[in-house]
Amino acid sequence: MERSKVSDLDIFSKPDKVKKEVIDSGHVTKSFRLTNEQARLLKEYTERIQPGHLMITEADIIRYMILHFDVEAARKDFFIK
C-alpha cells in the first residue's frame, strides 16, 4: 500500500465555489483588535445614535467613519503637534 502525504490529501481546503463567491462579492473582510474600552465606547455610541426603528451595527458606524475621515484634521489634531 502506498502512503500519501497530508498535503496530497488536501483535507483543509475549501471548495472553489466558496472562494469564487468571496472574490466576486466585491467585499473584503478585515479583522482588527480594539481595547475593551474602545469596544465599549463603540457599542455605546452605536446604541446612542441608533433610531428606534432602524438597526445600525457597529460595522455600519466603522464604515461611515472610514468614508468621512478627514485626513487634514487628523494630521493637525493628532499627528503633528
Secondary structure in CASP SS format (residue, H / E / C, confidence):
PFRMAT SS
TARGET T0000
AUTHOR 0000-0000-0000
METHOD secondary structure of the structure
MODEL  1
M C 1.00
E C 1.00
R C 1.00
S C 1.00
K C 1.00
V H 1.00
S H 1.00
D H 1.00
L H 1.00
D C 1.00
I C 1.00
F C 1.00
S C 1.00
K C 1.00
P C 1.00
D H 1.00
K H 1.00
V H 1.00
K H 1.00
K H 1.00
E H 1.00
V H 1.00
I H 1.00
D H 1.00
S C 1.00
G C 1.00
H C 1.00
V C 1.00
T C 1.00
K C 1.00
S C 1.00
F C 1.00
R C 1.00
L C 1.00
T C 1.00
N H 1.00
E H 1.00
Q H 1.00
A H 1.00
R H 1.00
L H 1.00
L H 1.00
K H 1.00
E H 1.00
Y H 1.00
T H 1.00
E H 1.00
R H 1.00
I H 1.00
Q C 1.00
P C 1.00
G C 1.00
H C 1.00
L C 1.00
M C 1.00
I C 1.00
T C 1.00
E H 1.00
A H 1.00
D H 1.00
I H 1.00
I H 1.00
R H 1.00
Y H 1.00
M H 1.00
I H 1.00
L H 1.00
H C 1.00
F C 1.00
D C 1.00
V H 1.00
E H 1.00
A H 1.00
A H 1.00
R H 1.00
K H 1.00
D H 1.00
F H 1.00
F H 1.00
I C 1.00
K C 1.00
END
